[in-house]
């Protein structure tokens, strides 16, 4: 699957200190896949952030087709319990 990171997502990822490699890793193998508004999907995975020295959650929001995943935006959060869906 081709992963396309749009201009806004690229800007936000850089501003938030999120690497393109980490985004692609989550898109390629998300721990959770959740529906979102406007026909979008949320892919998310937990990871250990060495800068924060704690477990974080990376959320990648995008539009998925059979051949591509267009990243709309991405962010990381320490509030894993707020977004993590148990049993999924």
HTML snippet that shows the backbone in 3Dmol.js (N, CA, C, O; Angstrom):
<script src="https://3Dmol.org/build/3Dmol-min.js"></script>
<div id="view" style="width:600px;height:400px;position:relative"></div>
<script>
const pdb = `
ATOM      1  N   UNK A   1       0.841  -1.178   0.000  1.00  0.00           N
ATOM      2  CA  UNK A   1       0.000   0.000   0.000  1.00  0.00           C
ATOM      3  C   UNK A   1       0.890   1.246   0.000  1.00  0.00           C
ATOM      4  O   UNK A   1       1.845   1.340   0.771  1.00  0.00           O
ATOM      5  N   UNK A   2       0.568   2.182  -0.860  1.00  0.00           N
ATOM      6  CA  UNK A   2       1.312   3.441  -0.915  1.00  0.00           C
ATOM      7  C   UNK A   2       0.812   4.364   0.191  1.00  0.00           C
ATOM      8  O   UNK A   2      -0.394   4.523   0.381  1.00  0.00           O
ATOM      9  N   UNK A   3       1.743   4.967   0.914  1.00  0.00           N
ATOM     10  CA  UNK A   3       1.409   5.906   1.991  1.00  0.00           C
ATOM     11  C   UNK A   3       1.753   7.307   1.507  1.00  0.00           C
ATOM     12  O   UNK A   3       2.904   7.605   1.187  1.00  0.00           O
ATOM     13  N   UNK A   4       0.728   8.167   1.460  1.00  0.00           N
ATOM     14  CA  UNK A   4       0.901   9.544   1.008  1.00  0.00           C
ATOM     15  C   UNK A   4       0.680  10.468   2.203  1.00  0.00           C
ATOM     16  O   UNK A   4      -0.393  10.472   2.805  1.00  0.00           O
ATOM     17  N   UNK A   5       1.694  11.239   2.537  1.00  0.00           N
ATOM     18  CA  UNK A   5       1.594  12.184   3.647  1.00  0.00           C
ATOM     19  C   UNK A   5       1.390  13.567   3.047  1.00  0.00           C
ATOM     20  O   UNK A   5       2.303  14.118   2.432  1.00  0.00           O
ATOM     21  N   UNK A   6       0.190  14.136   3.221  1.00  0.00           N
ATOM     22  CA  UNK A   6      -0.085  15.431   2.600  1.00  0.00           C
ATOM     23  C   UNK A   6       0.704  16.550   3.280  1.00  0.00           C
ATOM     24  O   UNK A   6       1.331  16.346   4.319  1.00  0.00           O
ATOM     25  N   UNK A   7       0.658  17.722   2.677  1.00  0.00           N
ATOM     26  CA  UNK A   7       1.453  18.860   3.148  1.00  0.00           C
ATOM     27  C   UNK A   7       1.138  19.228   4.601  1.00  0.00           C
ATOM     28  O   UNK A   7       2.043  19.453   5.404  1.00  0.00           O
ATOM     29  N   UNK A   8      -0.144  19.284   4.922  1.00  0.00           N
ATOM     30  CA  UNK A   8      -0.547  19.634   6.286  1.00  0.00           C
ATOM     31  C   UNK A   8      -0.028  18.598   7.289  1.00  0.00           C
ATOM     32  O   UNK A   8       0.520  18.956   8.332  1.00  0.00           O
ATOM     33  N   UNK A   9      -0.203  17.320   6.966  1.00  0.00           N
ATOM     34  CA  UNK A   9       0.249  16.252   7.861  1.00  0.00           C
ATOM     35  C   UNK A   9       1.762  16.293   8.038  1.00  0.00           C
ATOM     36  O   UNK A   9       2.266  16.088   9.142  1.00  0.00           O
ATOM     37  N   UNK A  10       2.477  16.553   6.967  1.00  0.00           N
ATOM     38  CA  UNK A  10       3.936  16.647   7.029  1.00  0.00           C
ATOM     39  C   UNK A  10       4.367  17.810   7.923  1.00  0.00           C
ATOM     40  O   UNK A  10       5.277  17.670   8.740  1.00  0.00           O
ATOM     41  N   UNK A  11       3.712  18.947   7.761  1.00  0.00           N
ATOM     42  CA  UNK A  11       4.007  20.122   8.586  1.00  0.00           C
ATOM     43  C   UNK A  11       3.738  19.837  10.063  1.00  0.00           C
ATOM     44  O   UNK A  11       4.566  20.132  10.924  1.00  0.00           O
ATOM     45  N   UNK A  12       2.566  19.258  10.343  1.00  0.00           N
ATOM     46  CA  UNK A  12       2.197  18.962  11.729  1.00  0.00           C
ATOM     47  C   UNK A  12       3.123  17.913  12.348  1.00  0.00           C
ATOM     48  O   UNK A  12       3.499  18.030  13.514  1.00  0.00           O
ATOM     49  N   UNK A  13       3.487  16.906  11.585  1.00  0.00           N
ATOM     50  CA  UNK A  13       4.389  15.875  12.098  1.00  0.00           C
ATOM     51  C   UNK A  13       5.744  16.484  12.459  1.00  0.00           C
ATOM     52  O   UNK A  13       6.298  16.191  13.518  1.00  0.00           O
ATOM     53  N   UNK A  14       6.265  17.320  11.589  1.00  0.00           N
ATOM     54  CA  UNK A  14       7.553  17.959  11.868  1.00  0.00           C
ATOM     55  C   UNK A  14       7.452  18.868  13.088  1.00  0.00           C
ATOM     56  O   UNK A  14       8.338  18.870  13.943  1.00  0.00           O
ATOM     57  N   UNK A  15       6.385  19.630  13.165  1.00  0.00           N
ATOM     58  CA  UNK A  15       6.177  20.543  14.298  1.00  0.00           C
ATOM     59  C   UNK A  15       6.053  19.776  15.614  1.00  0.00           C
ATOM     60  O   UNK A  15       6.479  20.255  16.665  1.00  0.00           O
ATOM     61  N   UNK A  16       5.468  18.585  15.544  1.00  0.00           N
ATOM     62  CA  UNK A  16       5.241  17.779  16.745  1.00  0.00           C
ATOM     63  C   UNK A  16       6.369  16.781  17.020  1.00  0.00           C
ATOM     64  O   UNK A  16       6.296  16.017  17.983  1.00  0.00           O
ATOM     65  N   UNK A  17       7.396  16.782  16.191  1.00  0.00           N
ATOM     66  CA  UNK A  17       8.531  15.898  16.407  1.00  0.00           C
ATOM     67  C   UNK A  17       8.248  14.438  16.115  1.00  0.00           C
ATOM     68  O   UNK A  17       8.804  13.551  16.763  1.00  0.00           O
ATOM     69  N   UNK A  18       7.387  14.185  15.147  1.00  0.00           N
ATOM     70  CA  UNK A  18       7.022  12.818  14.774  1.00  0.00           C
ATOM     71  C   UNK A  18       7.699  12.481  13.453  1.00  0.00           C
ATOM     72  O   UNK A  18       7.528  13.195  12.465  1.00  0.00           O
ATOM     73  N   UNK A  19       8.462  11.405  13.434  1.00  0.00           N
ATOM     74  CA  UNK A  19       9.203  11.038  12.225  1.00  0.00           C
ATOM     75  C   UNK A  19       8.290  10.380  11.183  1.00  0.00           C
ATOM     76  O   UNK A  19       7.280   9.757  11.512  1.00  0.00           O
ATOM     77  N   UNK A  20       8.679  10.542   9.937  1.00  0.00           N
ATOM     78  CA  UNK A  20       7.954   9.903   8.842  1.00  0.00           C
ATOM     79  C   UNK A  20       8.026   8.385   8.974  1.00  0.00           C
ATOM     80  O   UNK A  20       7.075   7.688   8.621  1.00  0.00           O
ATOM     81  N   UNK A  21       9.139   7.871   9.477  1.00  0.00           N
ATOM     82  CA  UNK A  21       9.302   6.434   9.665  1.00  0.00           C
ATOM     83  C   UNK A  21       8.289   5.894  10.671  1.00  0.00           C
ATOM     84  O   UNK A  21       7.724   4.818  10.478  1.00  0.00           O
ATOM     85  N   UNK A  22       8.063   6.651  11.751  1.00  0.00           N
ATOM     86  CA  UNK A  22       7.099   6.214  12.768  1.00  0.00           C
ATOM     87  C   UNK A  22       5.680   6.235  12.196  1.00  0.00           C
ATOM     88  O   UNK A  22       4.893   5.324  12.455  1.00  0.00           O
ATOM     89  N   UNK A  23       5.355   7.260  11.428  1.00  0.00           N
ATOM     90  CA  UNK A  23       4.037   7.332  10.782  1.00  0.00           C
ATOM     91  C   UNK A  23       3.838   6.130   9.878  1.00  0.00           C
ATOM     92  O   UNK A  23       2.796   5.476   9.930  1.00  0.00           O
ATOM     93  N   UNK A  24       4.826   5.838   9.054  1.00  0.00           N
ATOM     94  CA  UNK A  24       4.718   4.714   8.121  1.00  0.00           C
ATOM     95  C   UNK A  24       4.631   3.382   8.853  1.00  0.00           C
ATOM     96  O   UNK A  24       3.946   2.469   8.392  1.00  0.00           O
ATOM     97  N   UNK A  25       5.312   3.260   9.983  1.00  0.00           N
ATOM     98  CA  UNK A  25       5.251   2.021  10.768  1.00  0.00           C
ATOM     99  C   UNK A  25       3.836   1.800  11.310  1.00  0.00           C
ATOM    100  O   UNK A  25       3.332   0.677  11.294  1.00  0.00           O
ATOM    101  N   UNK A  26       3.204   2.863  11.785  1.00  0.00           N
ATOM    102  CA  UNK A  26       1.844   2.736  12.320  1.00  0.00           C
ATOM    103  C   UNK A  26       0.850   2.444  11.195  1.00  0.00           C
ATOM    104  O   UNK A  26      -0.036   1.604  11.355  1.00  0.00           O
ATOM    105  N   UNK A  27       0.990   3.126  10.069  1.00  0.00           N
ATOM    106  CA  UNK A  27       0.095   2.872   8.935  1.00  0.00           C
ATOM    107  C   UNK A  27       0.277   1.440   8.427  1.00  0.00           C
ATOM    108  O   UNK A  27      -0.699   0.774   8.081  1.00  0.00           O
ATOM    109  N   UNK A  28       1.509   0.975   8.384  1.00  0.00           N
ATOM    110  CA  UNK A  28       1.796  -0.371   7.883  1.00  0.00           C
ATOM    111  C   UNK A  28       1.347  -1.484   8.805  1.00  0.00           C
ATOM    112  O   UNK A  28       1.027  -2.582   8.350  1.00  0.00           O
ATOM    113  N   UNK A  29       1.322  -1.208  10.104  1.00  0.00           N
ATOM    114  CA  UNK A  29       0.973  -2.247  11.073  1.00  0.00           C
ATOM    115  C   UNK A  29       0.357  -1.620  12.326  1.00  0.00           C
ATOM    116  O   UNK A  29       0.976  -1.633  13.390  1.00  0.00           O
ATOM    117  N   UNK A  30      -0.862  -1.069  12.208  1.00  0.00           N
ATOM    118  CA  UNK A  30      -1.473  -0.420  13.364  1.00  0.00           C
ATOM    119  C   UNK A  30      -1.943  -1.436  14.409  1.00  0.00           C
ATOM    120  O   UNK A  30      -2.364  -2.541  14.068  1.00  0.00           O
ATOM    121  N   UNK A  31      -1.865  -1.051  15.671  1.00  0.00           N
ATOM    122  CA  UNK A  31      -2.396  -1.904  16.729  1.00  0.00           C
ATOM    123  C   UNK A  31      -3.916  -1.792  16.790  1.00  0.00           C
ATOM    124  O   UNK A  31      -4.596  -2.737  17.191  1.00  0.00           O
ATOM    125  N   UNK A  32      -4.449  -0.637  16.393  1.00  0.00           N
ATOM    126  CA  UNK A  32      -5.902  -0.449  16.349  1.00  0.00           C
ATOM    127  C   UNK A  32      -6.282   0.368  15.119  1.00  0.00           C
ATOM    128  O   UNK A  32      -5.538   1.240  14.669  1.00  0.00           O
ATOM    129  N   UNK A  33      -7.456   0.060  14.595  1.00  0.00           N
ATOM    130  CA  UNK A  33      -8.017   0.781  13.452  1.00  0.00           C
ATOM    131  C   UNK A  33      -9.445   1.153  13.825  1.00  0.00           C
ATOM    132  O   UNK A  33     -10.276   0.284  14.089  1.00  0.00           O
ATOM    133  N   UNK A  34      -9.721   2.462  13.844  1.00  0.00           N
ATOM    134  CA  UNK A  34     -11.014   2.961  14.298  1.00  0.00           C
ATOM    135  C   UNK A  34     -11.662   3.835  13.232  1.00  0.00           C
ATOM    136  O   UNK A  34     -10.965   4.536  12.498  1.00  0.00           O
ATOM    137  N   UNK A  35     -12.984   3.799  13.140  1.00  0.00           N
ATOM    138  CA  UNK A  35     -13.655   4.690  12.188  1.00  0.00           C
ATOM    139  C   UNK A  35     -13.618   6.126  12.700  1.00  0.00           C
ATOM    140  O   UNK A  35     -13.518   6.367  13.903  1.00  0.00           O
ATOM    141  N   UNK A  36     -13.698   7.064  11.782  1.00  0.00           N
ATOM    142  CA  UNK A  36     -13.715   8.481  12.126  1.00  0.00           C
ATOM    143  C   UNK A  36     -14.749   9.188  11.283  1.00  0.00           C
ATOM    144  O   UNK A  36     -15.455   8.556  10.498  1.00  0.00           O
ATOM    145  N   UNK A  37     -14.843  10.493  11.438  1.00  0.00           N
ATOM    146  CA  UNK A  37     -15.797  11.281  10.671  1.00  0.00           C
ATOM    147  C   UNK A  37     -15.312  11.488   9.240  1.00  0.00           C
ATOM    148  O   UNK A  37     -14.143  11.262   8.927  1.00  0.00           O
ATOM    149  N   UNK A  38     -16.197  11.906   8.408  1.00  0.00           N
ATOM    150  CA  UNK A  38     -15.889  12.299   7.029  1.00  0.00           C
ATOM    151  C   UNK A  38     -15.245  11.180   6.212  1.00  0.00           C
ATOM    152  O   UNK A  38     -14.459  11.450   5.305  1.00  0.00           O
ATOM    153  N   UNK A  39     -15.572   9.929   6.528  1.00  0.00           N
ATOM    154  CA  UNK A  39     -15.020   8.813   5.782  1.00  0.00           C
ATOM    155  C   UNK A  39     -13.558   8.533   6.073  1.00  0.00           C
ATOM    156  O   UNK A  39     -12.900   7.809   5.326  1.00  0.00           O
ATOM    157  N   UNK A  40     -13.056   9.092   7.137  1.00  0.00           N
ATOM    158  CA  UNK A  40     -11.648   8.887   7.503  1.00  0.00           C
ATOM    159  C   UNK A  40     -11.522   7.709   8.458  1.00  0.00           C
ATOM    160  O   UNK A  40     -12.507   7.204   8.997  1.00  0.00           O
ATOM    161  N   UNK A  41     -10.278   7.290   8.647  1.00  0.00           N
ATOM    162  CA  UNK A  41      -9.975   6.194   9.558  1.00  0.00           C
ATOM    163  C   UNK A  41      -8.844   6.652  10.473  1.00  0.00           C
ATOM    164  O   UNK A  41      -7.986   7.439  10.072  1.00  0.00           O
ATOM    165  N   UNK A  42      -8.855   6.152  11.703  1.00  0.00           N
ATOM    166  CA  UNK A  42      -7.790   6.444  12.660  1.00  0.00           C
ATOM    167  C   UNK A  42      -7.000   5.163  12.882  1.00  0.00           C
ATOM    168  O   UNK A  42      -7.556   4.139  13.279  1.00  0.00           O
ATOM    169  N   UNK A  43      -5.706   5.229  12.624  1.00  0.00           N
ATOM    170  CA  UNK A  43      -4.798   4.127  12.907  1.00  0.00           C
ATOM    171  C   UNK A  43      -3.966   4.558  14.104  1.00  0.00           C
ATOM    172  O   UNK A  43      -3.442   5.672  14.133  1.00  0.00           O
ATOM    173  N   UNK A  44      -3.846   3.681  15.089  1.00  0.00           N
ATOM    174  CA  UNK A  44      -3.089   4.076  16.267  1.00  0.00           C
ATOM    175  C   UNK A  44      -2.292   2.911  16.831  1.00  0.00           C
ATOM    176  O   UNK A  44      -2.670   1.745  16.710  1.00  0.00           O
ATOM    177  N   UNK A  45      -1.173   3.273  17.454  1.00  0.00           N
ATOM    178  CA  UNK A  45      -0.306   2.289  18.090  1.00  0.00           C
ATOM    179  C   UNK A  45       0.378   2.918  19.293  1.00  0.00           C
ATOM    180  O   UNK A  45       0.696   4.107  19.304  1.00  0.00           O
ATOM    181  N   UNK A  46       0.594   2.090  20.297  1.00  0.00           N
ATOM    182  CA  UNK A  46       1.376   2.498  21.458  1.00  0.00           C
ATOM    183  C   UNK A  46       2.854   2.315  21.121  1.00  0.00           C
ATOM    184  O   UNK A  46       3.226   1.424  20.357  1.00  0.00           O
ATOM    185  N   UNK A  47       3.682   3.172  21.702  1.00  0.00           N
ATOM    186  CA  UNK A  47       5.134   3.028  21.525  1.00  0.00           C
ATOM    187  C   UNK A  47       5.831   3.715  22.692  1.00  0.00           C
ATOM    188  O   UNK A  47       5.236   4.542  23.384  1.00  0.00           O
ATOM    189  N   UNK A  48       7.095   3.365  22.902  1.00  0.00           N
ATOM    190  CA  UNK A  48       7.870   4.016  23.955  1.00  0.00           C
ATOM    191  C   UNK A  48       8.596   5.197  23.347  1.00  0.00           C
ATOM    192  O   UNK A  48       9.390   5.038  22.420  1.00  0.00           O
ATOM    193  N   UNK A  49       8.324   6.379  23.866  1.00  0.00           N
ATOM    194  CA  UNK A  49       8.953   7.598  23.379  1.00  0.00           C
ATOM    195  C   UNK A  49      10.189   7.865  24.235  1.00  0.00           C
ATOM    196  O   UNK A  49      10.075   8.153  25.426  1.00  0.00           O
ATOM    197  N   UNK A  50      11.364   7.767  23.624  1.00  0.00           N
ATOM    198  CA  UNK A  50      12.605   7.931  24.378  1.00  0.00           C
ATOM    199  C   UNK A  50      12.813   9.369  24.849  1.00  0.00           C
ATOM    200  O   UNK A  50      13.448   9.588  25.881  1.00  0.00           O
ATOM    201  N   UNK A  51      12.294  10.348  24.118  1.00  0.00           N
ATOM    202  CA  UNK A  51      12.429  11.743  24.547  1.00  0.00           C
ATOM    203  C   UNK A  51      11.571  12.023  25.781  1.00  0.00           C
ATOM    204  O   UNK A  51      11.997  12.737  26.689  1.00  0.00           O
ATOM    205  N   UNK A  52      10.365  11.460  25.810  1.00  0.00           N
ATOM    206  CA  UNK A  52       9.458  11.651  26.944  1.00  0.00           C
ATOM    207  C   UNK A  52       9.712  10.626  28.054  1.00  0.00           C
ATOM    208  O   UNK A  52       9.243  10.792  29.180  1.00  0.00           O
ATOM    209  N   UNK A  53      10.453   9.573  27.725  1.00  0.00           N
ATOM    210  CA  UNK A  53      10.748   8.473  28.651  1.00  0.00           C
ATOM    211  C   UNK A  53       9.483   7.813  29.194  1.00  0.00           C
ATOM    212  O   UNK A  53       9.403   7.469  30.374  1.00  0.00           O
ATOM    213  N   UNK A  54       8.478   7.641  28.296  1.00  0.00           N
ATOM    214  CA  UNK A  54       7.247   6.968  28.701  1.00  0.00           C
ATOM    215  C   UNK A  54       6.509   6.450  27.473  1.00  0.00           C
ATOM    216  O   UNK A  54       6.823   6.792  26.333  1.00  0.00           O
ATOM    217  N   UNK A  55       5.522   5.615  27.753  1.00  0.00           N
ATOM    218  CA  UNK A  55       4.693   5.081  26.681  1.00  0.00           C
ATOM    219  C   UNK A  55       3.775   6.182  26.158  1.00  0.00           C
ATOM    220  O   UNK A  55       3.182   6.939  26.926  1.00  0.00           O
ATOM    221  N   UNK A  56       3.673   6.250  24.842  1.00  0.00           N
ATOM    222  CA  UNK A  56       2.833   7.244  24.184  1.00  0.00           C
ATOM    223  C   UNK A  56       1.950   6.529  23.167  1.00  0.00           C
ATOM    224  O   UNK A  56       2.154   5.353  22.868  1.00  0.00           O
ATOM    225  N   UNK A  57       0.981   7.247  22.649  1.00  0.00           N
ATOM    226  CA  UNK A  57       0.093   6.740  21.613  1.00  0.00           C
ATOM    227  C   UNK A  57       0.234   7.641  20.394  1.00  0.00           C
ATOM    228  O   UNK A  57       0.075   8.858  20.491  1.00  0.00           O
ATOM    229  N   UNK A  58       0.534   7.039  19.251  1.00  0.00           N
ATOM    230  CA  UNK A  58       0.584   7.794  18.006  1.00  0.00           C
ATOM    231  C   UNK A  58      -0.694   7.521  17.244  1.00  0.00           C
ATOM    232  O   UNK A  58      -1.041   6.366  16.996  1.00  0.00           O
ATOM    233  N   UNK A  59      -1.398   8.579  16.871  1.00  0.00           N
ATOM    234  CA  UNK A  59      -2.648   8.469  16.113  1.00  0.00           C
ATOM    235  C   UNK A  59      -2.414   9.071  14.733  1.00  0.00           C
ATOM    236  O   UNK A  59      -1.934  10.197  14.603  1.00  0.00           O
ATOM    237  N   UNK A  60      -2.758   8.308  13.716  1.00  0.00           N
ATOM    238  CA  UNK A  60      -2.621   8.746  12.329  1.00  0.00           C
ATOM    239  C   UNK A  60      -4.019   8.747  11.717  1.00  0.00           C
ATOM    240  O   UNK A  60      -4.673   7.707  11.649  1.00  0.00           O
ATOM    241  N   UNK A  61      -4.472   9.916  11.272  1.00  0.00           N
ATOM    242  CA  UNK A  61      -5.807  10.057  10.697  1.00  0.00           C
ATOM    243  C   UNK A  61      -5.652  10.215   9.193  1.00  0.00           C
ATOM    244  O   UNK A  61      -4.844  11.014   8.721  1.00  0.00           O
ATOM    245  N   UNK A  62      -6.435   9.443   8.445  1.00  0.00           N
ATOM    246  CA  UNK A  62      -6.303   9.514   6.997  1.00  0.00           C
ATOM    247  C   UNK A  62      -7.484   8.917   6.262  1.00  0.00           C
ATOM    248  O   UNK A  62      -8.481   8.506   6.855  1.00  0.00           O
ATOM    249  N   UNK A  63      -7.333   8.885   4.954  1.00  0.00           N
ATOM    250  CA  UNK A  63      -8.341   8.320   4.056  1.00  0.00           C
ATOM    251  C   UNK A  63      -7.713   7.097   3.405  1.00  0.00           C
ATOM    252  O   UNK A  63      -6.643   7.174   2.801  1.00  0.00           O
ATOM    253  N   UNK A  64      -8.401   5.965   3.539  1.00  0.00           N
ATOM    254  CA  UNK A  64      -7.862   4.692   3.058  1.00  0.00           C
ATOM    255  C   UNK A  64      -8.610   4.224   1.823  1.00  0.00           C
ATOM    256  O   UNK A  64      -9.837   4.291   1.756  1.00  0.00           O
ATOM    257  N   UNK A  65      -7.838   3.743   0.838  1.00  0.00           N
ATOM    258  CA  UNK A  65      -8.422   3.072  -0.317  1.00  0.00           C
ATOM    259  C   UNK A  65      -7.707   1.729  -0.455  1.00  0.00           C
ATOM    260  O   UNK A  65      -6.857   1.392   0.369  1.00  0.00           O
ATOM    261  N   UNK A  66      -8.038   0.982  -1.468  1.00  0.00           N
ATOM    262  CA  UNK A  66      -7.384  -0.316  -1.659  1.00  0.00           C
ATOM    263  C   UNK A  66      -5.890  -0.177  -1.912  1.00  0.00           C
ATOM    264  O   UNK A  66      -5.111  -1.041  -1.509  1.00  0.00           O
ATOM    265  N   UNK A  67      -5.483   0.901  -2.576  1.00  0.00           N
ATOM    266  CA  UNK A  67      -4.087   1.048  -2.978  1.00  0.00           C
ATOM    267  C   UNK A  67      -3.301   2.083  -2.203  1.00  0.00           C
ATOM    268  O   UNK A  67      -2.071   2.045  -2.207  1.00  0.00           O
ATOM    269  N   UNK A  68      -3.983   3.016  -1.532  1.00  0.00           N
ATOM    270  CA  UNK A  68      -3.271   4.100  -0.860  1.00  0.00           C
ATOM    271  C   UNK A  68      -3.848   4.388   0.522  1.00  0.00           C
ATOM    272  O   UNK A  68      -4.995   4.060   0.825  1.00  0.00           O
ATOM    273  N   UNK A  69      -3.017   5.010   1.345  1.00  0.00           N
ATOM    274  CA  UNK A  69      -3.463   5.602   2.594  1.00  0.00           C
ATOM    275  C   UNK A  69      -2.963   7.036   2.582  1.00  0.00           C
ATOM    276  O   UNK A  69      -1.757   7.283   2.619  1.00  0.00           O
ATOM    277  N   UNK A  70      -3.901   7.986   2.528  1.00  0.00           N
ATOM    278  CA  UNK A  70      -3.574   9.407   2.510  1.00  0.00           C
ATOM    279  C   UNK A  70      -3.637   9.950   3.934  1.00  0.00           C
ATOM    280  O   UNK A  70      -4.715  10.055   4.519  1.00  0.00           O
ATOM    281  N   UNK A  71      -2.483  10.290   4.483  1.00  0.00           N
ATOM    282  CA  UNK A  71      -2.407  10.811   5.840  1.00  0.00           C
ATOM    283  C   UNK A  71      -2.880  12.262   5.840  1.00  0.00           C
ATOM    284  O   UNK A  71      -2.343  13.105   5.122  1.00  0.00           O
ATOM    285  N   UNK A  72      -3.901  12.539   6.662  1.00  0.00           N
ATOM    286  CA  UNK A  72      -4.458  13.887   6.780  1.00  0.00           C
ATOM    287  C   UNK A  72      -3.753  14.643   7.909  1.00  0.00           C
ATOM    288  O   UNK A  72      -3.372  15.801   7.742  1.00  0.00           O
ATOM    289  N   UNK A  73      -3.583  13.986   9.056  1.00  0.00           N
ATOM    290  CA  UNK A  73      -2.850  14.573  10.172  1.00  0.00           C
ATOM    291  C   UNK A  73      -2.404  13.467  11.111  1.00  0.00           C
ATOM    292  O   UNK A  73      -2.845  12.323  10.998  1.00  0.00           O
ATOM    293  N   UNK A  74      -1.535  13.815  12.030  1.00  0.00           N
ATOM    294  CA  UNK A  74      -1.033  12.851  13.003  1.00  0.00           C
ATOM    295  C   UNK A  74      -0.647  13.584  14.276  1.00  0.00           C
ATOM    296  O   UNK A  74      -0.234  14.744  14.243  1.00  0.00           O
ATOM    297  N   UNK A  75      -0.788  12.889  15.398  1.00  0.00           N
ATOM    298  CA  UNK A  75      -0.339  13.463  16.660  1.00  0.00           C
ATOM    299  C   UNK A  75      -0.067  12.349  17.645  1.00  0.00           C
ATOM    300  O   UNK A  75      -0.543  11.226  17.487  1.00  0.00           O
ATOM    301  N   UNK A  76       0.711  12.679  18.668  1.00  0.00           N
ATOM    302  CA  UNK A  76       0.997  11.723  19.728  1.00  0.00           C
ATOM    303  C   UNK A  76       0.418  12.267  21.024  1.00  0.00           C
ATOM    304  O   UNK A  76       0.277  13.477  21.205  1.00  0.00           O
ATOM    305  N   UNK A  77       0.087  11.352  21.917  1.00  0.00           N
ATOM    306  CA  UNK A  77      -0.501  11.743  23.187  1.00  0.00           C
ATOM    307  C   UNK A  77      -0.086  10.760  24.278  1.00  0.00           C
ATOM    308  O   UNK A  77       0.164   9.583  24.019  1.00  0.00           O
ATOM    309  N   UNK A  78      -0.022  11.270  25.485  1.00  0.00           N
ATOM    310  CA  UNK A  78       0.240  10.398  26.638  1.00  0.00           C
ATOM    311  C   UNK A  78      -1.077   9.922  27.249  1.00  0.00           C
ATOM    312  O   UNK A  78      -1.072   9.068  28.135  1.00  0.00           O
ATOM    313  N   UNK A  79      -2.195  10.461  26.790  1.00  0.00           N
ATOM    314  CA  UNK A  79      -3.518  10.105  27.319  1.00  0.00           C
ATOM    315  C   UNK A  79      -4.065   8.862  26.609  1.00  0.00           C
ATOM    316  O   UNK A  79      -5.094   8.907  25.935  1.00  0.00           O
ATOM    317  N   UNK A  80      -3.349   7.769  26.784  1.00  0.00           N
ATOM    318  CA  UNK A  80      -3.680   6.528  26.091  1.00  0.00           C
ATOM    319  C   UNK A  80      -5.089   6.054  26.456  1.00  0.00           C
ATOM    320  O   UNK A  80      -5.841   5.632  25.578  1.00  0.00           O
ATOM    321  N   UNK A  81      -5.454   6.119  27.733  1.00  0.00           N
ATOM    322  CA  UNK A  81      -6.763   5.659  28.182  1.00  0.00           C
ATOM    323  C   UNK A  81      -7.929   6.385  27.529  1.00  0.00           C
ATOM    324  O   UNK A  81      -9.018   5.824  27.405  1.00  0.00           O
ATOM    325  N   UNK A  82      -7.716   7.615  27.115  1.00  0.00           N
ATOM    326  CA  UNK A  82      -8.768   8.404  26.478  1.00  0.00           C
ATOM    327  C   UNK A  82      -9.107   7.875  25.088  1.00  0.00           C
ATOM    328  O   UNK A  82     -10.262   7.934  24.666  1.00  0.00           O
ATOM    329  N   UNK A  83      -8.110   7.358  24.374  1.00  0.00           N
ATOM    330  CA  UNK A  83      -8.282   6.974  22.974  1.00  0.00           C
ATOM    331  C   UNK A  83      -8.244   5.477  22.710  1.00  0.00           C
ATOM    332  O   UNK A  83      -8.761   5.009  21.696  1.00  0.00           O
ATOM    333  N   UNK A  84      -7.626   4.716  23.630  1.00  0.00           N
ATOM    334  CA  UNK A  84      -7.454   3.282  23.397  1.00  0.00           C
ATOM    335  C   UNK A  84      -8.784   2.565  23.600  1.00  0.00           C
ATOM    336  O   UNK A  84      -9.442   2.747  24.624  1.00  0.00           O
ATOM    337  N   UNK A  85      -9.171   1.764  22.638  1.00  0.00           N
ATOM    338  CA  UNK A  85     -10.433   1.026  22.709  1.00  0.00           C
ATOM    339  C   UNK A  85     -10.116  -0.406  23.125  1.00  0.00           C
ATOM    340  O   UNK A  85      -9.566  -1.182  22.343  1.00  0.00           O
ATOM    341  N   UNK A  86     -10.462  -0.745  24.347  1.00  0.00           N
ATOM    342  CA  UNK A  86     -10.219  -2.103  24.842  1.00  0.00           C
ATOM    343  C   UNK A  86     -11.036  -3.111  24.041  1.00  0.00           C
ATOM    344  O   UNK A  86     -12.172  -2.845  23.648  1.00  0.00           O
ATOM    345  N   UNK A  87     -10.440  -4.260  23.811  1.00  0.00           N
ATOM    346  CA  UNK A  87     -11.131  -5.327  23.104  1.00  0.00           C
ATOM    347  C   UNK A  87     -11.108  -5.183  21.584  1.00  0.00           C
ATOM    348  O   UNK A  87     -11.801  -5.927  20.890  1.00  0.00           O
ATOM    349  N   UNK A  88     -10.333  -4.254  21.060  1.00  0.00           N
ATOM    350  CA  UNK A  88     -10.247  -4.099  19.600  1.00  0.00           C
ATOM    351  C   UNK A  88      -8.915  -4.547  19.101  1.00  0.00           C
ATOM    352  O   UNK A  88      -8.656  -4.492  17.899  1.00  0.00           O
TER     353      UNK A  88
END
`;
const viewer = $3Dmol.createViewer("view");
viewer.addModel(pdb, "pdb");
viewer.setStyle({}, {cartoon: {color: "spectrum"}});
viewer.zoomTo();
viewer.render();
</script>
